[in-house]
Amino acid sequence: MNETAVRLSGVTKSFGAHTAVSDFDLDIPRGTILGLLGPNGSGKTTTIRMIMAILLPDEGSVELLGGSPDMKRRSRVGYLPEERGVYPKMKVIEQLVFLGELRGLARRDAGRRAAGWLDRLGLEDWAAKKVQDLSKGMQQKVQFIGTILHDPDLLILDEPFSGLDPINQDVLESIVREERERGKTILFSTHLMEQAERLCERVCMISRSRKVLDGDLRELKRRERTGAMAVEFEGDAGWLYRAGVVDAEKVNGAWHIPPGRISHDELLGAALREGVSLRRFEVLEPRLHEIFVRHAGEESTEPAMRPKGGSP
């Protein structure tokens, strides 16, 4: 059995003089959650559309679930596009049954599955309402149900949590994790790095149409460590200044020390000489935002990508 769910080899796509995706390679192993990360306009949606054969690459090849992305293989994919689309005049349950039938489900089976998902997502009382009567967040959950209703092998979610409140984000994230536990493969694109850190096992970073980094998230973080440290201790921070650390920043109760200021042994030695009682001392893993900036440059980011609460 082919162990790769999606493979892109040397894929390029241009629109007139604009190159949206350039010489792009990507392998997504089966049974993993991969985040396609980058700012808006970096090429994420174009990449996804080529995987789904909505667009054809100008150069390179696309392999989906072990072969060309034909109709049969695409029917095994649950695709939630960035552009939300619903039939506003249809009743919620009717729309979901219709979408299920389009994906090969029997009408009765589609209705049963739809009712179960509506109940799980707190929409059971809205089943007989027209879609246009629902809030945008509710409509988005209906679309998500339509994406997952036929129990696809591969989920492709383009900015799936955009516009959702934190509670509903948590609900959908938990479902994505459950699908991964069931052996499904999930590809989702986002410009929200913190969200990717919570969900992903693998990441692929794209900037200005080109891949800048990809791989296992834990391995990338281990490889990208720079020596930044976090310490918590009793008393004031005067000993840090006396040790030569003048630009430490307090974040969530701990002092974060940028890399290159002092070695681990020197910091511990200074704490020992000063009689400081350390409650916490650790080498920090870099955030995805830091890694992205390191490889793509700060100018490649946008405000929405930047982490909240300052740098670690």
N, C-alpha and C positions, 0 to 999 in steps of 0.2 A: 504494500500500500504506500502510495506517495505520502511522504511526511511533510510536504510543503502545501499549505492551503493556498497561498498566493505567491507568485514569483513574477517580478518585473525585471527585464534585462535590457539595459541600454535604452530606456524609453524616453522619447522626446516628443513634445507637442507644442506647436506654435500656432498663434492666431495672428496672421499678418506678420508684422514686424516684431510682435511680442512673443517671446518664448516663455510659456507658462510652466513647462517641466523640461529639464535638460539632462539627458544622459543619466537617467535615474534607474538605479538597481535596488531591489527590495525583495527579501525572502521573509515570509511569515510562516513559521512552523505551525502545524496543526495543534489545536488545544491551548493556544496562548492568547493573552490579551496584549495587543500592540497598539501603542499610541502614535499617531502621525501628528507631529507637533510642529508648529510654526505660526508666524503672524498671519493675519488675513491677507490674502493675495499672494501667498508664498508658493502656491501650487498644490495644496492639499486636495481641494475639491476636484481639480482637473485630474489628478492621479486616481482618485476614487472613481471618477466617471470612466476612465480608461479600463480600470479593473472590471467595471460592470458593462463594458462594451457600449456605453452610451456615446463615448468618443473613441475614435481609433487613433493609435499613436502614429506620428509621422515616421518615426524610426523605433526600432526595438520590438520586443515581444512581451505579451502578457499571458500568463498561465494561471488558470483559476481551477482549484480543486482537481488538479492532475491533468488538465488539458486546456484547450482553447475555451474562452468564455462564451460558449454557445448557450442556447436557450435552456437546454436540460440542466447544465451546471448552474446557470444563473437562478434557476428555480429553487436551488438549494441554498440560496443566499437570502438573508433578510436585510434589506437596504433601506435605511432611513436617510433621505437626502437633506441637505442643508436647507433647501427651499421647502418649507412646509406646505403640504397640499392636502386638503380635505374636500369632501363633497358637502357643502354647507346645508343643503336642503334635505339630505338623507338623515334618517334616524341613526343614532350611534350604532345600535346593534345591527341594523341593516347594512351599514357601511362595512362593518367588520366581517360580517358573513360574506358580503360581496368580495372583499379583499381575500378572504380565506378561500373562496371558490376559485378566484383567479389563480391562486397558488396551488390548486389541485385538491383541496379539501372537499369532502362531501358536505352538503348544506347543513345536515344535522350535526356533524362533527364540528364544523366551523362555528355554529351557534353555541354548542356546548363549551368549546374552548373560549370563545369570546365572552360568554357570561362569567366564566371562571376568572378571566383576567380583569374584567370590569369590577368584579367583586374584590379582587386583590388590590386594585389600585383605587378603591373607594369611589367608583363611578357607577355602581350598580343601580342607583336611583336615577341615573341619567340615560339609561339604555334606550328608553323609548323617546327621548328628546331629540330634536334636530341638532345636528352638529353645530350649527350657527348659534345655538342658545348656550353653548358652553364657553367658558373663559378660554383664553389662549393657552394657558397652562393645561387645562383639561383636554383641549384639542390635541395638544402635543402628546399627552399620555395616550389618547386614542390612536394617534399615529404610531406610537411605539408598540402598542398592542398589535396593530396591523402588520408591523414589521416582524414580530416574533411569533405570530399566531400559528404559522405552519411549521414551527419547530425546525428552523433552518440549521444547517451545519455550520454556516459562517454568518456572523452578524457584521455588517458594515454600517457604522453610525457616524454621520457627518455632523459635527458640533451638536451632539444629541441632547446636551443639558442646557443649551443656550436659552435663557429666558425663564427657566424654572426656578422656583423658590428653593431654599436650602433643604426643606423637608422632602419635597418631591425629587430633588437631585439625589438625596440619600436613598430613597426608595428605588429609583432606577439604577443607581450604582449597585445596590444589593442584588438586583435581578441580573445585572451583567456578571457579577461575581458567581452567582448561582449557575448561570449558563456556562461559565468557564469550568466550574466544578463538574458539570455534566459532560465535559469533553468538547464543548463548542469552541470555535475560534472566533475571536472578536477583534475587529479593527475599528478604532474610532479616532476621528480627527478632532483636535482641539487646539485652541491657542491659550488654554488655561493650564499652566505648568503644574500648579498645585493639585489639580484634579488628576492629571496624568500620574503624578507620584503616588496618589492613593490607589489607583486602579491597575497600573500597567506592570507587566513583567518585562516587556521589551518596549523600546522607543525608537522611533526614527525621526530625526530632526531635519526639517527642510527650510531653506531660506533662499529667497530670490531665485526660485525654480530649481535649486540644486540641493541634493542631500549633503548635510554637513556632518552627520554622525548617526550611527544606529548600532543597536546591540542590546544585550541583556541589561536591564536597568541597574541591578545590584553590581554587576561587573563594571559598568560605566562609572558608577559612583565611586567604587573602590579605586578604579584607575585614575579618576579625576581628583582624588583627594590632594589637597595642597598644603596641609599642615595647620589649617585653621583649628582653633580650640575653643572649648566652652568650659568655664569654671564657675562653680558656686562655692561661697565660703561665708563664714561669719565675720562681721565687722566691715570696716570701710575698705575702699579700693586703693588706698594710698600705697600699699606694697606693690601693686602692679606698676604704678608710675615710677616707684623707686627702682623697679627691675627693668625699666626702660620701655614699658608698654604704655604709650601715651594716647593710643587711639582705640582702646577697647570700647565696645558698645554693649549696653545692657539690653538684653532681649529676653522677655518672659522670665525674669528673675536670675538669669545667668549672664556672666560677662563673656562676650564673644571676642576673641582675639584674632585679628587677621593673620594670614600666613606670612611667614618670613620675619616676624617681629622678634620672636624668641623661640628657642627650641623647647621641646617637651621637658628634657632633663633640666634645662636652665630654669624653666617656670616652676617645676617641682622643687628645685633647690632653693629658689627664692622664697617659696611658701614655707619651706622647712626652716630657713634662717630667720624668717619673720614670725615664726610660731603661728602661722595661719592654719585654721582648721578647715580643710577642704571637704565640702559635701559632695562635690561632683567635679570630675575632671575627664574630659573625653576629646578625642579628635573628631571634628565634625565632618560629616559627609556633605558634599556640596549639593545645593538645590539644583533642580533641573534648569531653572532660569540661569544660574551661574554658569552651568556647563554650556548651555546654548550660547550665552554671550561670549564665553571663552572661544567658541569655535566659529560663531557667525558675526560677532561684534554687536555692541550695544545699539548701533544705528539700525540693526536688523529687527529689533523688537518694537513693540508698540505698548502704550500704557497698560492695556488690559492683560498683557503677558507678565507684567512685573509683579513680583511677590508682594504681598501685604505685610506690613509690620517691620519693614526694613530688611537689610541684608543680614544673614546669619554671621 
